[in-house]
Amino acid sequence: MIKGLIKKNRSVRRFKKGFKITKKTLTELVDLARLSASAANLQPLKYVLSCDEEKNNKIFPHIKWAGYLTDWDGPAPNERPSAFILILGDTEITKSFGCDHGIAAQNILLGATDKGLGGCIVGALKRKALHEILNIPTRYEILLAVALGKPDEEVVIETACNGDIKYWRDEQDVMHVPKRPTEELILDL
């Protein structure tokens, strides 16, 4: 049950044009993040929601997509996400966010997958520009962006060969994501 949801939850970088995600749906996904574990239960994370085209268009140019796909500049205008959730850390609560934002982002994506949506957690951001265009107060550190929409690509998991973990697209535009085998991950010390 949970393994199936995790296997279905792949990083999606191409989305169906015209598909709308409501603020209500984004709020439901943030509620899943709210329930995440938090170091010392400080709960320092805050969220910026975007599901309208104007705001999405402000955010989109400040995201760097798929570093291994060096010949791809990111989703074309007809493949862009329907929504974004920016995850921020409130530095007035703590200066160190540990892995809280990663846990929260994963809960958001699992919830999105459960709703038939797809997404991509992005850490390669032009943070200074996002602060400025969205008027984010300086007390908030931009940690991650989660791009969301209706998937418009196929992503498959395969076993990594010879340690090569770089994802790639084949001639049919299927995204292949190599994962190291479980037995390679467990150290018998």
Backbone as CSV, one residue per row, in Angstrom:
resi,resn,N_x,N_y,N_z,CA_x,CA_y,CA_z,C_x,C_y,C_z
1,MET,0.833,-1.183,0.000,0.000,0.000,0.000,0.881,1.250,0.000
2,ILE,1.655,1.501,1.055,2.493,2.696,1.089,3.622,2.585,0.061
3,LYS,4.143,1.366,-0.148,5.216,1.189,-1.127,4.715,1.551,-2.523
4,GLY,3.494,1.190,-2.837,2.925,1.537,-4.143,2.822,3.045,-4.334
5,LEU,2.415,3.755,-3.303,2.310,5.212,-3.377,3.699,5.841,-3.544
6,ILE,4.673,5.317,-2.805,6.041,5.836,-2.909,6.608,5.576,-4.305
7,LYS,6.373,4.395,-4.859,6.883,4.086,-6.209,6.194,4.940,-7.274
8,LYS,4.942,5.272,-7.046,4.196,6.104,-7.997,4.613,7.577,-7.914
9,ASN,5.120,7.968,-6.756,5.531,9.351,-6.516,6.911,9.584,-7.140
10,ARG,6.945,10.042,-8.358,8.189,10.312,-9.076,8.309,11.804,-9.304
11,SER,9.513,12.298,-9.488,9.701,13.716,-9.827,9.208,13.939,-11.249
12,VAL,8.177,14.754,-11.366,7.563,15.068,-12.658,7.959,16.495,-13.022
13,ARG,8.410,16.670,-14.260,8.857,17.991,-14.702,8.093,18.508,-15.918
14,ARG,7.139,17.733,-16.388,6.277,18.153,-17.497,4.830,17.911,-17.075
15,PHE,4.017,18.950,-17.261,2.652,18.908,-16.756,1.649,19.230,-17.858
16,LYS,0.420,18.763,-17.690,-0.643,19.016,-18.669,-1.061,20.484,-18.621
17,LYS,-1.102,21.084,-19.786,-1.503,22.484,-19.904,-2.994,22.625,-19.586
18,GLY,-3.319,23.705,-18.923,-4.723,24.019,-18.664,-5.317,23.339,-17.449
19,PHE,-4.582,22.442,-16.817,-5.103,21.779,-15.623,-4.993,22.746,-14.440
20,LYS,-6.065,22.922,-13.722,-6.097,23.870,-12.607,-5.997,23.132,-11.264
21,ILE,-5.237,23.704,-10.382,-5.169,23.250,-8.998,-5.682,24.403,-8.136
22,THR,-6.593,24.094,-7.250,-7.209,25.144,-6.432,-6.369,25.457,-5.200
23,LYS,-6.615,26.619,-4.628,-5.964,26.991,-3.374,-6.381,26.025,-2.269
24,LYS,-7.609,25.527,-2.343,-8.086,24.546,-1.362,-7.224,23.291,-1.402
25,THR,-6.905,22.809,-2.601,-6.054,21.622,-2.738,-4.664,21.900,-2.176
26,LEU,-4.101,23.070,-2.497,-2.780,23.421,-1.964,-2.813,23.492,-0.440
27,THR,-3.882,24.032,0.105,-4.022,24.123,1.557,-4.097,22.731,2.173
28,GLU,-4.804,21.809,1.523,-4.874,20.427,2.007,-3.486,19.782,2.001
29,LEU,-2.682,20.088,0.985,-1.329,19.532,0.910,-0.434,20.135,1.996
30,VAL,-0.590,21.424,2.257,0.176,22.055,3.339,-0.242,21.465,4.688
31,ASP,-1.509,21.103,4.830,-1.952,20.477,6.073,-1.215,19.159,6.298
32,LEU,-0.925,18.422,5.224,-0.132,17.188,5.357,1.286,17.526,5.804
33,ALA,1.837,18.608,5.285,3.170,19.050,5.703,3.150,19.472,7.176
34,ARG,2.082,20.129,7.582,1.937,20.584,8.967,2.008,19.422,9.950
35,LEU,1.535,18.266,9.524,1.518,17.088,10.387,2.859,16.361,10.427
36,SER,3.826,16.825,9.650,5.148,16.203,9.581,5.892,16.329,10.900
37,ALA,6.857,15.431,11.076,7.770,15.550,12.208,8.549,16.852,12.078
38,SER,8.920,17.424,13.217,9.686,18.663,13.235,10.662,18.601,14.407
39,ALA,11.931,18.918,14.140,12.948,18.868,15.190,12.510,19.722,16.379
40,ALA,12.569,19.126,17.563,12.156,19.776,18.811,10.722,20.303,18.730
41,ASN,9.965,19.837,17.761,8.591,20.262,17.502,8.472,21.785,17.369
42,LEU,9.534,22.414,16.841,9.536,23.868,16.676,8.563,24.346,15.603
43,GLN,8.353,23.532,14.576,7.439,23.865,13.488,7.763,25.231,12.868
44,PRO,8.994,25.405,12.358,9.411,26.709,11.843,9.061,26.964,10.380
45,LEU,8.397,26.020,9.745,8.151,26.163,8.310,6.897,26.987,8.030
46,LYS,6.997,27.782,6.973,5.868,28.567,6.455,5.781,28.272,4.961
47,TYR,4.652,28.603,4.350,4.415,28.215,2.961,3.831,29.374,2.168
48,VAL,4.305,29.517,0.946,3.728,30.472,-0.001,3.046,29.638,-1.075
49,LEU,1.756,29.891,-1.304,0.976,29.129,-2.277,0.797,29.937,-3.559
50,SER,0.868,29.250,-4.680,0.629,29.906,-5.965,-0.118,28.950,-6.880
51,CYS,-1.311,29.367,-7.287,-2.075,28.547,-8.239,-2.715,29.399,-9.322
52,ASP,-2.307,30.675,-9.396,-2.807,31.484,-10.501,-1.666,31.746,-11.470
53,GLU,-2.020,31.892,-12.725,-1.037,31.979,-13.796,-0.063,33.140,-13.621
54,GLU,-0.565,34.277,-13.185,0.301,35.457,-13.028,1.407,35.208,-11.999
55,LYS,1.023,34.680,-10.858,2.017,34.411,-9.811,2.944,33.271,-10.226
56,ASN,2.390,32.229,-10.854,3.218,31.128,-11.349,4.271,31.640,-12.329
57,ASN,3.870,32.566,-13.191,4.799,33.122,-14.174,5.909,33.941,-13.522
58,LYS,5.645,34.493,-12.348,6.691,35.207,-11.606,7.694,34.214,-11.010
59,ILE,7.206,33.086,-10.539,8.042,32.088,-9.868,8.861,31.273,-10.869
60,PHE,8.236,30.853,-11.954,8.835,29.894,-12.890,10.258,30.230,-13.343
61,PRO,10.564,31.451,-13.757,11.920,31.730,-14.269,13.026,31.616,-13.216
62,HIS,12.644,31.495,-11.966,13.629,31.468,-10.889,13.867,30.061,-10.350
63,ILE,13.440,29.090,-11.152,13.630,27.678,-10.812,14.529,27.049,-11.865
64,LYS,15.500,26.277,-11.396,16.405,25.566,-12.305,15.964,24.107,-12.344
65,TRP,15.720,23.623,-13.549,15.127,22.299,-13.739,16.168,21.274,-14.190
66,ALA,16.147,20.087,-13.628,16.806,18.880,-14.129,18.262,19.088,-14.556
67,GLY,19.138,19.222,-13.591,20.549,19.471,-13.850,21.231,18.447,-14.743
68,TYR,20.817,17.183,-14.696,21.442,16.151,-15.538,21.013,16.250,-16.998
69,LEU,19.886,16.907,-17.263,19.421,17.058,-18.643,19.974,18.374,-19.193
70,THR,21.233,18.347,-19.554,21.952,19.572,-19.914,21.438,20.229,-21.193
71,ASP,20.734,19.489,-22.023,20.203,20.059,-23.271,18.732,20.459,-23.134
72,TRP,18.230,20.548,-21.898,16.814,20.876,-21.653,16.745,22.048,-20.679
73,ASP,16.052,23.093,-21.061,15.949,24.298,-20.235,14.770,24.287,-19.273
74,GLY,14.056,23.192,-19.221,12.896,23.114,-18.347,11.620,23.021,-19.163
75,PRO,10.501,22.934,-18.467,9.223,22.768,-19.157,8.937,23.906,-20.147
76,ALA,8.447,23.509,-21.323,8.004,24.487,-22.323,6.749,25.180,-21.781
77,PRO,6.364,26.312,-22.370,5.171,27.021,-21.868,3.920,26.137,-21.750
78,ASN,3.771,25.149,-22.612,2.591,24.270,-22.548,2.806,23.068,-21.622
79,GLU,3.927,23.044,-20.868,4.227,21.933,-19.963,4.481,22.409,-18.527
80,ARG,4.210,23.642,-18.262,4.575,24.218,-16.967,3.636,23.766,-15.847
81,PRO,4.116,23.845,-14.610,3.285,23.444,-13.474,2.045,24.316,-13.327
82,SER,1.016,23.730,-12.745,-0.226,24.451,-12.459,-0.132,25.233,-11.163
83,ALA,0.804,24.830,-10.306,0.895,25.450,-8.984,2.291,25.263,-8.412
84,PHE,2.576,26.081,-7.409,3.818,25.967,-6.649,3.499,26.120,-5.172
85,ILE,4.265,25.419,-4.353,4.296,25.662,-2.920,5.757,25.948,-2.587
86,LEU,6.019,27.158,-2.106,7.359,27.485,-1.637,7.412,27.190,-0.142
87,ILE,8.452,26.495,0.268,8.633,26.162,1.678,9.696,27.103,2.243
88,LEU,9.309,27.833,3.277,10.178,28.820,3.893,10.480,28.425,5.333
89,GLY,11.624,28.885,5.813,11.971,28.700,7.209,11.916,30.036,7.925
90,ASP,11.231,30.064,9.041,11.092,31.286,9.826,12.294,31.406,10.761
91,THR,13.213,32.311,10.427,14.455,32.455,11.201,14.224,33.099,12.567
92,GLU,13.025,33.574,12.834,12.719,34.084,14.171,12.332,32.946,15.118
93,ILE,12.086,31.771,14.537,11.813,30.584,15.352,13.111,29.795,15.558
94,THR,13.890,29.623,14.490,15.176,28.931,14.552,16.006,29.348,13.345
95,LYS,17.305,29.181,13.463,18.204,29.480,12.342,18.571,28.207,11.584
96,SER,18.221,27.054,12.134,18.584,25.768,11.533,17.321,24.934,11.320
97,PHE,17.088,24.546,10.082,15.845,23.846,9.746,16.037,22.347,9.565
98,GLY,17.288,21.891,9.740,17.560,20.463,9.657,16.965,19.850,8.410
99,CYS,16.215,18.807,8.599,15.578,18.134,7.455,14.063,18.325,7.461
100,ASP,13.570,19.242,8.296,12.122,19.474,8.384,11.496,19.731,7.021
101,HIS,12.135,20.575,6.221,11.550,20.931,4.926,11.537,19.753,3.958
102,GLY,12.510,18.858,4.043,12.501,17.667,3.199,11.359,16.728,3.554
103,ILE,11.142,16.557,4.852,10.039,15.707,5.313,8.700,16.320,4.876
104,ALA,8.562,17.629,5.064,7.318,18.312,4.691,7.070,18.215,3.185
105,ALA,8.125,18.425,2.393,7.988,18.357,0.928,7.573,16.960,0.486
106,GLN,8.145,15.940,1.103,7.775,14.569,0.746,6.311,14.298,1.093
107,ASN,5.843,14.786,2.244,4.430,14.603,2.587,3.531,15.312,1.578
108,ILE,3.946,16.508,1.137,3.182,17.231,0.115,3.097,16.394,-1.159
109,LEU,4.228,15.850,-1.594,4.217,15.070,-2.839,3.445,13.766,-2.704
110,LEU,3.531,13.120,-1.561,2.745,11.892,-1.374,1.251,12.219,-1.413
111,GLY,0.868,13.327,-0.804,-0.535,13.756,-0.856,-0.954,14.106,-2.272
112,ALA,-0.071,14.785,-3.001,-0.374,15.139,-4.395,-0.529,13.878,-5.241
113,THR,0.361,12.923,-5.048,0.290,11.663,-5.796,-1.015,10.945,-5.496
114,ASP,-1.409,10.938,-4.242,-2.665,10.305,-3.835,-3.866,10.969,-4.504
115,LYS,-3.749,12.248,-4.850,-4.818,12.993,-5.524,-4.716,12.898,-7.052
116,GLY,-3.771,12.106,-7.577,-3.614,11.977,-9.021,-2.769,13.083,-9.640
117,LEU,-2.086,13.843,-8.796,-1.217,14.917,-9.270,0.220,14.430,-9.274
118,GLY,1.104,15.258,-9.790,2.526,14.966,-9.759,3.258,16.225,-9.384
119,GLY,4.517,16.068,-9.051,5.279,17.243,-8.670,6.760,16.992,-8.654
120,CYS,7.478,18.039,-8.334,8.925,17.976,-8.278,9.407,18.909,-7.173
121,ILE,10.218,18.372,-6.282,10.852,19.187,-5.250,12.085,19.810,-5.883
122,VAL,12.199,21.121,-5.788,13.319,21.820,-6.409,14.055,22.638,-5.349
123,GLY,15.359,22.410,-5.270,16.193,23.180,-4.357,17.074,24.179,-5.083
124,ALA,17.183,24.026,-6.411,17.997,24.939,-7.215,17.137,26.140,-7.591
125,LEU,17.205,27.162,-6.749,16.334,28.325,-6.880,17.156,29.606,-6.876
126,LYS,16.632,30.613,-7.539,17.204,31.960,-7.451,16.489,32.645,-6.287
127,ARG,16.991,32.395,-5.097,16.313,32.799,-3.869,16.173,34.316,-3.725
128,LYS,17.232,35.029,-4.021,17.189,36.489,-3.868,16.096,37.087,-4.760
129,ALA,16.035,36.618,-5.999,15.018,37.122,-6.927,13.613,36.760,-6.447
130,LEU,13.422,35.551,-5.949,12.111,35.148,-5.437,11.706,35.998,-4.235
131,HIS,12.659,36.277,-3.348,12.363,37.158,-2.218,11.821,38.499,-2.708
132,GLU,12.489,39.032,-3.724,12.120,40.359,-4.227,10.773,40.358,-4.946
133,ILE,10.589,39.447,-5.896,9.353,39.491,-6.707,8.107,39.115,-5.912
134,LEU,8.287,38.320,-4.853,7.137,37.908,-4.050,7.017,38.717,-2.750
135,ASN,7.913,39.678,-2.575,7.902,40.506,-1.368,7.931,39.674,-0.095
136,ILE,8.812,38.677,-0.069,8.946,37.808,1.097,9.839,38.528,2.121
137,PRO,9.352,38.732,3.315,10.170,39.386,4.344,11.481,38.627,4.596
138,THR,12.518,39.354,4.957,13.851,38.766,5.109,13.936,37.747,6.237
139,ARG,13.011,37.758,7.167,13.039,36.777,8.259,12.802,35.355,7.754
140,TYR,12.259,35.225,6.526,11.953,33.906,5.972,13.022,33.492,4.973
141,GLU,13.618,32.339,5.217,14.600,31.760,4.302,13.861,30.828,3.339
142,ILE,14.084,31.009,2.037,13.459,30.117,1.056,14.257,28.822,1.036
143,LEU,13.605,27.717,1.347,14.280,26.427,1.457,14.077,25.568,0.217
144,LEU,12.841,25.424,-0.224,12.508,24.566,-1.363,11.296,25.117,-2.093
145,ALA,11.155,24.687,-3.334,9.913,24.898,-4.085,9.379,23.524,-4.460
146,VAL,8.072,23.382,-4.417,7.424,22.166,-4.901,6.534,22.588,-6.066
147,ALA,6.894,22.108,-7.268,6.093,22.367,-8.466,5.039,21.267,-8.557
148,LEU,3.810,21.638,-8.896,2.707,20.673,-8.906,1.850,20.821,-10.158
149,GLY,1.283,19.717,-10.596,0.373,19.731,-11.724,-0.066,18.317,-12.063
150,LYS,-0.776,18.208,-13.161,-1.182,16.900,-13.672,-0.026,16.393,-14.540
151,PRO,0.553,15.234,-14.218,1.710,14.758,-14.966,1.427,14.606,-16.458
152,ASP,2.407,15.000,-17.260,2.331,14.828,-18.709,3.625,14.189,-19.214
153,GLU,4.131,13.259,-18.428,5.292,12.482,-18.836,5.297,11.176,-18.060
154,GLU,5.971,10.201,-18.618,6.133,8.923,-17.949,7.511,8.898,-17.301
155,VAL,7.550,8.461,-16.053,8.807,8.335,-15.329,8.894,6.904,-14.824
156,VAL,10.009,6.244,-15.130,10.195,4.857,-14.707,11.449,4.734,-13.853
157,ILE,11.374,3.835,-12.893,12.513,3.531,-12.034,13.238,2.335,-12.639
158,GLU,14.545,2.399,-12.608,15.346,1.253,-13.038,16.526,1.117,-12.085
159,THR,17.193,-0.006,-12.155,18.344,-0.243,-11.295,19.570,0.462,-11.859
160,ALA,20.255,1.167,-10.999,21.485,1.856,-11.410,22.547,0.824,-11.764
161,CYS,23.247,1.061,-12.858,24.313,0.166,-13.299,25.665,0.847,-13.120
162,ASN,26.602,0.144,-12.546,27.957,0.661,-12.365,27.978,2.013,-11.646
163,GLY,27.041,2.215,-10.738,27.020,3.443,-9.956,26.495,4.662,-10.688
164,ASP,26.015,4.496,-11.942,25.517,5.640,-12.712,24.093,5.965,-12.267
165,ILE,23.930,7.098,-11.589,22.630,7.480,-11.041,21.998,8.653,-11.789
166,LYS,22.591,9.076,-12.894,22.047,10.204,-13.651,20.756,9.794,-14.364
167,TYR,19.692,10.580,-14.135,18.439,10.326,-14.839,18.577,10.814,-16.276
168,TRP,17.734,10.267,-17.159,17.824,10.591,-18.581,16.500,10.305,-19.267
169,ARG,16.326,10.891,-20.454,15.136,10.641,-21.282,15.540,9.831,-22.499
170,ASP,14.672,8.870,-22.841,14.937,8.065,-24.035,14.291,8.712,-25.264
171,GLU,14.365,8.028,-26.395,13.849,8.562,-27.665,12.340,8.797,-27.627
172,GLN,11.617,8.090,-26.755,10.169,8.272,-26.613,9.829,9.297,-25.527
173,ASP,10.834,10.004,-25.030,10.670,11.020,-23.990,10.262,10.453,-22.635
174,VAL,10.531,9.177,-22.403,10.285,8.569,-21.099,11.485,8.898,-20.210
175,MET,11.200,9.393,-19.021,12.257,9.710,-18.068,12.644,8.444,-17.319
176,HIS,13.923,8.129,-17.309,14.456,6.961,-16.606,15.233,7.446,-15.386
177,VAL,14.891,6.882,-14.222,15.516,7.293,-12.970,16.181,6.072,-12.336
178,PRO,17.514,5.985,-12.449,18.224,4.853,-11.846,18.282,4.974,-10.323
179,LYS,18.013,3.880,-9.647,18.104,3.815,-8.188,19.086,2.711,-7.817
180,ARG,19.931,3.000,-6.860,20.884,1.993,-6.397,20.110,0.832,-5.768
181,PRO,20.595,-0.413,-5.955,19.903,-1.564,-5.342,19.988,-1.511,-3.809
182,THR,18.960,-2.037,-3.159,18.880,-2.008,-1.697,20.113,-2.612,-1.054
183,GLU,20.572,-3.738,-1.585,21.730,-4.413,-0.980,23.006,-3.570,-1.060
184,GLU,23.033,-2.604,-1.950,24.179,-1.697,-2.052,24.117,-0.592,-0.986
185,LEU,22.960,-0.377,-0.431,22.763,0.710,0.520,23.012,0.310,1.972
186,ILE,22.875,-0.980,2.245,22.968,-1.438,3.622,24.399,-1.880,3.903
187,LEU,25.004,-1.270,4.901,26.370,-1.614,5.294,26.323,-2.698,6.373
188,ASP,27.028,-3.781,6.147,27.088,-4.866,7.116,28.355,-4.670,7.935
189,LEU,28.261,-3.838,8.951,29.433,-3.483,9.766,29.436,-4.246,11.087
